[in-house]
Amino acid sequence: MLKKLSLLIASVFVLNGAFAQEPVSKKGIPILPHKGDWGIGFDAVPIIKYAGNLFHSSDNNSDLSINYPLSITARYLHRDNVAYRMTLMVDYMSIKTDTLVPKQGSTNTNEQVADETVENSATEMLGFGIQYWIGKSRVRGYYGGEFQLSANTAKTKYNFGNPLGAQNPVNSRTIEMKQGSTFGFGVRGFLGVEVYVAPRISVSAEYGFSPLRISSTSANEVKTESWDGSEVKTETKSTKGKITTIASKTDSNNGSVSLLFYFAR
């Protein structure tokens, strides 16, 4: 009886060890990253959308572009199932629009000049945190937390084809609008799933919750110019005062699906 019990216990340990073994490729290469490895990832949604559109002849598949925030993440494995991570998100935009208008003072009624509008905006977010993995299979859950810093600026400039003067005596027109710069910080918890599609290559998606986010926005500024009958005068004034915001929110990491590559130490 004791012998049979010993064999049963030994069998349980053997089976448990077999199921607990980490996955390897057909060539025996470990699938999962380990302590000391580095990982870098980026948003794979543009690639996924492009590949999916290949099956729809009505879609335009000639352009593989990114028209929303670019997110990059880096990870360092402090232990096999624990990593320090850094996330960088950037979103820059510049739009130039020309509008043709009649040239003031011209004897040619068909002569035109361009009024130019230039819109610029920039958003940056930097996050530092720690991540814990659950499980040792190709599909692993993970969770953790991070501290985030963010900044946002926006400005619109107007360049007119017709300068102010006796032939164009405009009382007042806006030549620049500068939105107040916003700086913020907050904490964020996250929960996600990571699927290893090849040795040290994975795809992950996550969901987050920020219980506290504080941001401060400086006053707006509007710059105008006017003709007083003899010269052009400019004036700058604020249209909105400083704003402080305290909030909490959930997110889907900008809807991103990260493609990650891990490099062995």
C-alpha positions in Angstrom: 0.0 0.0 0.0 2.8 2.4 0.9 4.6 1.5 -2.3 1.5 2.3 -4.4 1.0 5.6 -2.5 4.6 6.6 -3.2 4.2 5.8 -6.9 1.0 7.9 -7.0 2.6 10.9 -5.3 5.7 10.6 -7.6 3.3 10.5 -10.7 1.6 13.6 -9.5 4.9 15.5 -9.2 6.0 14.2 -12.6 2.8 15.3 -14.3 2.8 18.6 -12.5 6.4 19.2 -13.6 5.4 18.4 -17.2 2.5 20.8 -17.3 4.7 23.5 -15.6 7.4 23.3 -18.2 7.8 26.5 -20.2 7.0 26.3 -23.9 9.8 25.9 -26.5 9.9 26.0 -30.3 10.4 22.9 -32.4 14.1 23.7 -32.4 14.1 23.9 -28.6 14.3 27.7 -28.4 12.5 29.2 -25.3 9.3 31.0 -26.2 9.1 33.2 -23.1 11.6 36.0 -22.2 13.6 35.6 -19.0 15.3 37.6 -16.3 17.7 40.2 -17.8 16.0 40.3 -21.2 15.0 43.6 -22.8 11.8 44.1 -24.8 10.6 46.8 -27.2 7.2 47.2 -28.7 5.0 49.4 -30.8 1.4 49.7 -31.9 0.6 47.0 -34.4 -2.9 48.3 -35.4 -1.7 49.9 -38.6 -0.2 46.7 -39.7 -3.3 44.6 -38.7 -5.6 47.0 -40.6 -3.4 47.0 -43.7 -3.3 43.2 -43.7 -7.0 43.0 -43.2 -7.7 45.5 -46.0 -5.8 43.2 -48.5 -8.9 41.0 -48.5 -11.2 43.9 -49.5 -10.6 45.1 -53.1 -12.7 48.2 -52.5 -10.2 49.6 -49.9 -7.1 51.5 -50.7 -4.2 49.3 -49.6 -1.4 51.3 -51.1 -0.7 53.4 -48.0 0.5 52.0 -44.7 0.2 55.1 -42.6 -0.3 56.0 -39.0 -2.9 58.8 -38.4 -3.3 58.5 -34.7 -1.0 58.6 -31.6 2.2 56.6 -32.0 2.9 54.5 -28.9 6.2 52.8 -28.1 7.0 50.7 -25.0 10.2 49.3 -23.5 10.6 46.6 -20.9 13.4 45.2 -18.8 12.8 41.9 -17.0 13.9 42.3 -13.4 12.7 38.7 -12.8 11.2 36.1 -15.1 7.7 37.3 -14.3 8.4 40.9 -13.3 9.4 43.8 -15.6 10.1 47.5 -15.4 8.5 49.3 -18.3 8.5 52.7 -20.0 5.9 53.9 -22.4 6.2 56.9 -24.8 3.2 58.2 -26.7 3.6 61.1 -29.2 1.1 62.8 -31.5 2.2 65.6 -33.7 0.0 67.3 -36.3 0.5 70.2 -38.8 -2.2 71.2 -41.2 -1.8 74.0 -43.8 -4.9 75.3 -45.6 -4.9 77.9 -48.4 -8.0 79.9 -49.4 -8.0 82.0 -52.5 -9.4 85.5 -52.2 -9.5 88.6 -54.6 -6.4 90.8 -54.4 -7.3 94.1 -52.9 -6.5 97.1 -55.1 -5.9 95.1 -58.3 -7.4 96.3 -61.5 -7.6 92.7 -62.6 -10.8 91.2 -61.2 -9.5 87.7 -61.7 -6.3 88.2 -59.7 -6.2 86.3 -56.5 -4.0 85.9 -53.4 -4.0 83.1 -50.8 -5.0 83.4 -47.2 -3.0 80.8 -45.3 -4.0 79.0 -42.1 -1.5 76.8 -40.3 -2.6 74.6 -37.4 0.0 72.9 -35.2 -0.6 70.7 -32.2 1.6 68.3 -30.1 0.8 65.8 -27.4 3.4 63.8 -25.5 3.0 61.2 -22.7 5.7 59.4 -20.8 5.0 56.6 -18.4 7.1 54.6 -15.9 5.9 51.5 -14.1 6.1 47.8 -13.2 4.4 44.8 -14.7 3.8 41.3 -13.4 3.0 38.3 -15.6 0.7 35.4 -14.6 1.3 31.9 -16.1 4.1 30.3 -18.1 2.3 29.3 -21.3 2.1 31.0 -24.7 -0.9 33.0 -23.4 -0.1 35.0 -20.3 -2.1 37.5 -18.3 -0.3 40.5 -16.8 -1.1 43.5 -14.5 0.7 46.4 -12.9 0.8 50.1 -12.4 2.6 53.2 -13.8 3.1 56.9 -13.2 2.4 59.2 -16.2 3.5 62.6 -17.3 1.8 64.4 -20.2 2.0 67.7 -22.1 -0.2 69.3 -24.8 0.2 72.4 -27.0 -1.8 73.8 -29.9 -1.5 77.0 -32.1 -3.2 78.3 -35.2 -1.6 81.1 -37.3 -3.3 83.1 -40.1 -1.2 84.7 -42.9 -3.3 86.9 -45.1 -2.6 87.5 -48.7 -3.9 91.1 -48.5 -1.9 93.2 -46.1 -3.6 95.8 -44.0 -3.5 99.4 -45.4 -5.4 102.2 -47.0 -6.7 99.7 -49.6 -7.6 97.1 -47.0 -8.6 99.1 -43.9 -9.7 96.1 -41.7 -10.6 97.2 -38.2 -9.3 94.0 -36.6 -8.4 90.5 -37.6 -6.9 87.5 -35.8 -3.4 86.5 -36.9 -2.7 83.9 -34.2 -4.6 81.8 -31.6 -2.5 80.0 -29.0 -4.3 77.5 -26.8 -3.1 77.3 -23.2 -0.4 74.7 -22.7 -1.5 71.7 -20.6 0.7 69.8 -18.3 -0.5 66.8 -16.3 0.4 63.8 -14.2 -1.4 60.8 -12.9 -1.3 57.1 -11.9 -2.6 54.2 -13.9 -3.3 50.6 -13.2 -3.5 48.1 -16.1 -4.6 44.6 -16.9 -3.8 42.8 -20.1 -3.2 39.6 -22.1 0.0 38.7 -24.0 0.1 36.0 -26.7 3.5 34.7 -27.8 3.4 33.9 -31.5 7.1 33.0 -31.8 10.2 32.8 -29.6 10.4 36.1 -27.8 7.8 37.7 -30.1 4.3 38.5 -28.7 1.2 40.5 -29.3 -0.6 42.2 -26.3 -3.6 44.3 -25.5 -4.5 46.0 -22.2 -7.2 47.9 -20.4 -6.4 50.6 -17.8 -7.9 52.6 -15.0 -6.5 56.0 -13.8 -8.0 56.8 -10.3 -6.2 60.2 -10.2 -5.2 62.5 -13.0 -4.3 66.2 -12.4 -3.7 68.7 -15.2 -3.1 72.4 -15.4 -3.9 74.5 -18.5 -2.4 78.0 -18.9 -4.4 80.9 -20.3 -5.3 81.2 -24.0 -3.8 83.9 -26.1 -5.2 85.7 -29.1 -3.1 88.0 -31.3 -4.9 90.5 -33.5 -3.9 93.2 -35.9 -5.7 96.3 -37.0 -5.3 99.4 -39.2 -5.7 102.8 -37.4 -5.5 104.9 -40.5 -1.8 105.4 -40.6 -0.2 102.1 -39.4 -0.8 98.5 -38.5 -1.1 97.8 -34.8 -1.0 94.4 -33.0 -2.5 93.4 -29.7 -2.3 90.2 -27.6 -4.9 89.3 -25.0 -6.1 86.3 -23.1 -9.6 84.9 -23.7 -9.7 82.2 -21.0 -7.9 81.9 -17.7 -5.9 79.1 -16.2 -7.8 75.8 -15.7 -6.9 73.0 -13.2 -8.6 69.6 -13.7 -8.8 66.6 -11.4 -10.3 63.5 -12.9 -10.4 59.7 -13.1 -11.0 57.6 -16.2 -10.7 54.2 -17.8 -9.0 53.6 -21.1 -8.0 50.9 -23.7 -4.5 52.2 -24.2 -5.6 54.3 -27.2 -7.1 51.1 -28.7 -3.6 49.8 -29.4 -2.4 46.2 -29.9 1.3 46.1 -29.1 3.7 44.0 -31.1 6.7 43.2 -28.8 10.2 41.8 -29.5 12.4 40.5 -26.6 16.1 40.3 -26.8 18.1 37.9 -24.7 20.8 39.1 -22.3 
